[in-house]
C-alpha cells in the first residue's frame, strides 16, 4: 500500500494511492499516527481498501507529511562513505545518531523556509524508515518485523548552526520545514529490495546527488536493532538513514548553499519524488 495525508496544513486527512489515484480513508482511519500503527492499522487498512467503496480525491491536492507527527525523528549521520569523505570525516565505527525536531515536518512539496540568520542552508536526500510497533532491545533478525514501510525525506540542514554554533547537530537540523516527508509511505511489500534503490536530488535542474542505498555503511536492519539498544522506538517513529555525496557543503572548489528561489527536486526508486522551493523566513 501507499499511504498519503492530504489537505491544508494542520487539517490533513489520511488517504491511500490505488492505481496512481488518491482515495480518502478518513471515514475508517483517524490518522497515520502512533495509535494507528500500534493497533495494526496497516492490516485493517489493507482489508478496507480491498472491500470498501472509497471516495476519490483530486490528485492535485496538497500532500502533508506522510506520517502524522511521530514521537521522534532519528537521523543517522555519515552513513555513506562518499558523504563522509566530502565532509572530511571518517566513517564512524558505530552509527552516529542525532535527532530532528518533529516541528520540522512538512509536506513533500511545501516551500522550504531559509531560517533567520542562515548563511549555509543545505540539502540531503535520504531514505527514511517508519517503525510499526514498540521496539526495544531487538536483534537484527527481528528488525524487519518492526518496520511499517519507507518514505522519501529531504534532511535539510543549516551547516553554520550545525557545525559552527557549538553543541549537537540538532540545532542545524530542526528548523521549520526542514523535514519534508513523502509524497507517500510505501509499505514493505511495495519495496522488494530496499538495499538497491537509486536516490537522487537536483538543484535548479542540476543533478547534485546520485546515489544508491546499496552503499549504506550500516544497513537498515542493523540500524533499527542498534537504535533499539539505546531507546524505545514507538509506532510511527521515523529513522532517516543518511545521505550520499553531493550535498552543498561538499561542492568543489567551494561550498554551494540554498538561496531564495532555488528549487530542490528529489526522489527514490519506488518512493516517488518531491519538490521544494526555497523562500526567505519572514
Steps between C-alpha positions, in 0.01 A plus 500: 500500500590863456379730776451875461377785716325777310345840564597838641782520758370384837184358343640199316290188455626146441478353155643231274626477144345226288600471133653850522169652618442658844225378734372627836500249788419746779164329556689194618832631636559808717859565391831331435628553852642291783160353587434398140819297472472360855150368427616311189342768286685388190323163502164666565563747218593217264166334571309825457661591168425158356129506593369852560387752241733792556452867418744629241710810557645743246858394426603866496410555865775603742672212677616524860770302676438133423476424873339708773741650750698204643649487848843551346699536179833320536773570246817312413806706410783414262337174389635513143878481470508751213309756708734448795794565266354823359427611858868434583397253770577134561235233458389454862575168676139504623198685360482871578154575641337841530147635523292728284208687655156376397399865444726488194252269324316636198348385175722362222432792267474781753743791485818462700551807718857625527522578873585839643873570512571201277808510280543130419169321442567167327316202350521123570290236323439204733308176532292502819360199684170505693467274805190279532499399866666559834862405460758447773812281516422309183746301291592577143302194386188634673526848351298443185194407707516846660498699175176643358653635181719760334473863396698770318656768723699816429709546815558874467789633707632843593873429511603808696242417770602133487879529504603851602261580785622242757306207640324223313386488137132536589515882486581488131244232421179609669391827341141522380445322163835318525332155481275465195383139515330329209321505260386167645595227742554173313442185701774236500335288232526794256882502527642154422868598536557796730877447469504591131306823451622794298465832681564837338464873550512794258540870575359730232501208259863402561566153639684538831447164671482168318544204733371156586397344831732207427774735619358548849775434754253372759201320352143553615449184714823576683398862557159408643657245733785733596276795586270274702789427736503866606133602492152362449369561151127564488257424217524770235851609595720601206863399443677692224789288382755747363588674174743425215762742368399819323379728777563871466765504771711252301500680165833590337680734468276654766179420683162592349202580721130556442376847416149634465337381180706183469306184410588163652363188329572155640388140483561137589409193295155381606445794736409774254644849481454836667574864423571792730553867416718701738355817651637745753377494859261781584 
